[in-house]
Amino acid sequence: MQGVGILGAQWGDEGKGRVVDFLTEKAPVVVRYQGGNNAGHTCVIGNQKIVLHLVPSGILRPGRLCLIGNGVVVNPQVLVEEIARLKSSGFLENEDRIRLSDRAHLIMPYHQRIDVLREERRGAAKIGTTGRGIGPAYEDKARRSGLRVGDLLDPEEFKKKLAVNLEENNAYIEKVLGGKGFTLGEILEPFLDFGSKIRGLIADTSRILDQEIKKGSRILFEGAQGSMLDLDHGTYPFVTSSVTTSGGIFSGSGLGYGRLSLLMVGVTKAYTTRVGAGPFPTELFDKTGDRLVEAGGEFGATTGRRRRTGWLDLVALNYASRLNGLGGLALTKIDVLSGLDPIRLAVAYRYKGERLTEFPADLKILSECQPEYEDLPGWREDLGAVRRISDLPPAVRRYLARVEELTGIPVLILSLGAERGQTVVIRDPFEV
């Protein structure tokens, strides 16, 4: 297998960053293909905790080439600051390991302001945006008025395009949203400065990716957010603004379909979490939910918000599997379930007396669904020191076997703690 796609199989925050970091031991190229700095991929290396928002998690291993594809929306200030943190912490010796697509769109200050002001106006109907300007940036991209990374290479042209965009966006901010607009100088000078700092990173990343494929390099594609937040297939409108499912790999990186053999691996927690508003059938409002939050450290890496928690939802997971064509699962945070008994799996929903096994598109129906649970025996053992599948307690192995049986997908990787070494590879995705 030359390529592996790492995708979130839930509502995001599944632990994709740590899975990517672990697998880059065998993959020299890592590609981020969608989303923006609304993502927060957390990795623990030794005694250091690193949170990445734009740079692929593969950067934490020496010699790995990290591509930020055209499908990503980029706040250049965040990128410059992230690179500086990586250098100061000793994880980036050479910026040549990062390449940024000239076709990626820029997140502008007016996008962020629009994002925040809109959310404030929604009141109780908030969708839970991070306020990072992601949605408005993708809107400008779709209506063909966005500014792209490559525009920073021509300061005069960038100035002309910015002036046109600013006139329109200021009118919207001031007259519709009741906010304060921007002057041209407020944005132009800082962005030209950012452009000078990242100039050496800007490239045709699709071409670089093609060259690496021809060389036979193993490629790892790093998704952001999760399948249930996909713009088309997620719990709309409580979704993100990009394609988080496997189709986003091709459009967001410039990869031609069939150019390499590609295995899709869905990352899922051993329970379910989500941040922000929207229906969540297995959500727990009791002490078990509180325990999952505390034991699992369930607070957003980007926003710090407390995550909502619930039992593992196999209706949603099977839906994500179908959307992505999953060939394997990476199961994270199974160690958090230690001490709980029973362990519950949602195998279906109940809606007005009807049993549903397919994930509904209608959010009114979804919000009224009650989970149908199957209970499995729990375990009390601490799993943090386990390094082989044979060392897992029988109840854990029974749990894994039941998840595989109910999804029809093999569990390839287990994460049993926050540190890099607390990972068990049942089967190497590159060898499947």
N, C-alpha and C positions, 0 to 999 in steps of 0.2 A: 504494500500500500504506500503510494508516494505522498498522498495528502490526507490529512485528518482535519475535519471541521469540528470545533468545540462550540457547542450551542447551548444556551440556557433552555432547559425543558420545563421551566416553571415561570414565575413572574419576575425573574431576575434574582440576583444576589445568591446564586446557587453555589458559588465557589469556582467559577470558570478560570479566574486568574491563577489560582493555585494549581489547577489541573494543567493549564497551559505551561506554567513555570516548570512543573515536573516533567512534562512530555518534551520540552525543548532540550532536554538532555540528549535526545536522539533526532532533533529536527533543527537544522541550521537556519531556517527561514520561518518567521512568524508574521502573519498578516492580520491587521485589524481592518475590518471592512464596512462597519456601519456604526451609527450612534455618535456621541460626542463626549464631552466631559461630564455628562450626566451618569456615566459609568464610573464605578469605583471598584477596581480589582485589587484585592488585598492579598499580599503574600508575606509570609514570615520566614526570613532567612536568618538562622542563628537567633540572635537576640534583637534583630531588627525587623520592624513591621513596616512594609512599604506599600503604599496605596498609589496605584497608577490610574490615571483618568483618560489618557490619550495614547501614550506609548505602550505598545504591546508588552505583555508580561515576560516575553522571551528576552527582554533586555537585561534581565537579572542574571543571565548566564553569559559568560564571556564568549565573544566571537559570533553571537547570533545576529543575523540581519533582520531588522524589524521594519516592516513596511506599514505605513498609515495610508490606506487606500482612498480612492475617490469617493466612496460612499460615506465616509466620515465627515462630520461637520466639525470644524476646528476653530477653537478660540486660541489665537496665537500667543496671547499672554499666558494662558494656562500651560501651553506647550513649552514655552521658554522657561517658565518657573519649574516645570516638572523635570526638564533636562538639567537645570541647575541643581535640583535636589538629588537627582541620580548621580551627578558628578560628585557632589559633596559627600554623599554616603558611600562612594567607592564602587558604584555599579555601572558607571559609564566612563570608560577611559577614552573613547573615541566616538565623536558624533557621526562618523562615517557609517556606523551601525544602524542609523535611523535614516529612513527616506520617507518623504512626505509627498503625496500625490499633488501635482500641479492642478489637478481637476477637482480636488476636494474643496468644498465650499467653506467660507469663513463665517464664524459667528461674530456679529457686530454688536457693539454696545446697545444699539436700538433694539436688537432682537431680545436681549436680556430684559430691557425695560418693558417692552411689550409683553413679554412672558409674565413678568411679575404683576403688572397692572391688570392684565386680563384675569389672572387667577384671583386677585383681590376682588374684582367685580363679580366673579362667579359666586362668592359667598359660600353658602352651604353646598352648592353644586360644584365645588372645586374638584378638579381631576387629579390633583396631587403632583403637578409638575415640579421639577427641581428648581425652576426659575433660572436655568442656565442659558435660556435662549435657543434651545434645541429645535423646538417646534417652529417658531418663526423663521429660523434659518432654513429649515427644510421647505417652508412655505415659499420663501423667496426663490429657492432653487426650482421648485415646481412651477412657479409663475415666470421663470426665466429672467429674473432680475437680481439674482444673487451675485455676490462677489466671490471669486475663487482665489485659491492660494496663489496660482500663477499670476494673477493680476498684481500681486505685490512686487513682481519683478520689473514692472513698468510703472514707476511712481506717477508720471503724468496721466497715464491712462487710468490708473487706480483713482486718482483725484477726480477725474471727470465722472467716472461711474459712481463714486461715492457721493458726489454732489447731487446727482440725479436721484439716487436712492434716499439720500437724507431728506430731500425736500418732501418726498412722498411719505416717508416713515414719520417725520416730524409732524406732518399734518395729522396723521392717524393718532399719534401719541397725544397730541395737544387737543385736537378737536373731538376725538371719539373717546379716548381713554382718560382725558383730563390730566395728563402728566406733563412733564417738562421735556422739551426736545433737546437736541444737541447742536452745537455749532460745528462747522466743518473742521476747524482747527482742533477741537477737542478730540476728534477721532483720527484725523489724518496724520498728525505728527506721531502719536504713539504707534499707530499701525505701520507707518513707514519704518519706524525704529524696530518693531518686531520683525518686519520683513527683512531688514538687514541682518538680523540675528539668525534667522532661519533660512536665509537664501541658499546656503550650502546644502540644505536638506532636501530642497524642492527638486522633484524629478518625475519622470513618467514611470510610476511604480508598476503599472500594468506591463510595461516592456521589461522591467527588471524581473518581475515575477515570471514572465515567459522565458527569459534567459535561464533562470534558476530551474525551471521545469525541464528545459532542454538539457541542462547539466545533470539531471537526475536527482537534484536535491529534494530531500523530504520537506514538505511544506505543511505548516500548522496554521489554520485559520481560527482567529480568536474572535468570537462573537461577544457582543455587549447586550445588556438587558436579557430578556427571556422570551420564549415563544409565545407566552400568553400576553405579552405586551406588543406583539407584532401589529403593525398598522392595519393590515388587512384581516388577519386571522385571530387577533387577540380580543380581549374583552373591551371592544370599542364602545365609547370613546376614552375609556380609562386605559390608554395604551401609550406607547412612545410614538415617534414620528418617522421611524425607519423600519426596514424589513429585517426583523430579527431571526427569521427562519432561514432555512438553508438556501433559498433562492437568493438571499442577499449576498451570499458569498460571491456569486458570479457577477452580478451587476456592481457590487460594491468594491470589487478588487480588480475588475477588468479581466477576469478569468473566463476563457471560452469553455463552454460545456464540452466535456469529453477530453479536455487537454491533459488530464491526469486522473488516475484512479483515486477516488475520494471516499473515505468512510466518515459518516456523520455520527458523532458521539454526543449524546445528550447528557448534560450535567444536571443532576437533581439532588436536592437534599433528601435525607431520609424522612423528613417531614416537609411541610410546605410553609412558605412565607410570602408576603407581598408588602410593598410599601405604597402608600397613597390610597385613593378611594377606589371603589368598585366591588362587585360581588366576589365573595370568597367562601364557597360552600362549607369547607372543613374548618373554618376559623374557630379558634377556641377562646372563650372569654373567662375561663376559670383558672385555677392555680396551675393546671398543667400547661396552659398557654403561657402563663407568667414564667414557669420553670424553663420552658423552651427558649424564651427571650433571654433569660439570665444565663443559662448554661451554654446557649449557642452564641451569646454576644450579639443578639439580633438588633443591631443599630446600624443604619445606613452608613457606608463608607464615604459617600459623597455629601449627604445632608445631615447625618447624625440622628435621623428620625428613627423612632422605635418601629420595628417591623411587626406586622400582624402575623400571627403564627397559627398553624393548624396541623392536623394529621396529613400524612401523605395522600394526595388525591390522585388515584390511578385513572380516573376518568379524564382528568386534565392531562396526565402524563401520556396516556395512550393517544390522545388527540395530538399532542406535541410530536409523538413518535410518527404518526401518520403524516403530519405536515412536513416533517424534516427528513423522512426516510431514514430514521435512526437505525444504525447497525450495532450500537453498543451504548451502555450507560456508564457514567462515572457517578458513583453515589458518594455524596459528601455528608459530613457531620452525623454519621451513624453513631459515633461515640456519645453524642448529646442525648440519645435515647436511653443510655444506661441508667437503670434505676426506675424506669417506668414499666408498669405492668397492669394491664396488657398494653401491647403495641397495636394501634389501630390502623387499618388500611381502608380508605374509601374506595369501594369496588363499583359503586353505582350511585345514582341520585334517585330520590323519590320526589315526584312532582304531581300533586293532586291525584294521588293513588297510582300513578303510572311510574314504572321503573325505567329510568333512562341510563343507558350506557354510553351514549354519545354526548359530547360537550355541546350545549345549546348556544346558538348565536344570539338569541333574544335575552338581553340582560334582565328583563323583568322576570322571565322564567328562571334564569340562573339564580337570581336573588331569592327566589322562593323555593329553590331546591334544597332538600335535606339529604345529607350523605347517608348511604347505606354502608355500614362498616363490617369488616371482617376482623376479628380479634386474634392476635397471635401472642404467645407467651413472651414476656419480657426477659431481661437479663440484668444482673447487677454488676458484672465485671467491668473494670476500667479497661478500655480498648486501646489506650494511647500507646502502649508498648508493643502491640501486635504488629508483626511484619510479614506473616505468612497466613494465607487463608485457612490453613489447617489448624492454626492456633486460635481461631475465633471460637467463642462459646457456641455450643450446639444451637441455642435459641437464635443467635445472630445468623448462623448459616441457614436455619430454617426460614428466617425472615427474607434473606437474600433469594433463596430458592423460590419463595412464594412471589416475590416481586418479579422475578424472571418469568415465572409461570403465567402470571396475570398480564404481563406486558408482551411476552414473546421476544424479549430483547435480553441478551446476555449482559450481566454486569462485568465490565472489563477492569474498572479501577475503583478502589475504595479509599476514601480519605477519612482517617481516624483521628485527626487533630489538625491544628493550625500550621504546624511546622512541615517543612518540605519532606523530611524523612518519615513522617507519619502517613505514609501512603503505601497501599498494597496493590501491586499490578497483578491482576488475575490473568490477564492476557494483554499483550502489547498491541495497542490499536494499529501500529504500523506493520504488525505481522499478521493481522487478521486476513 
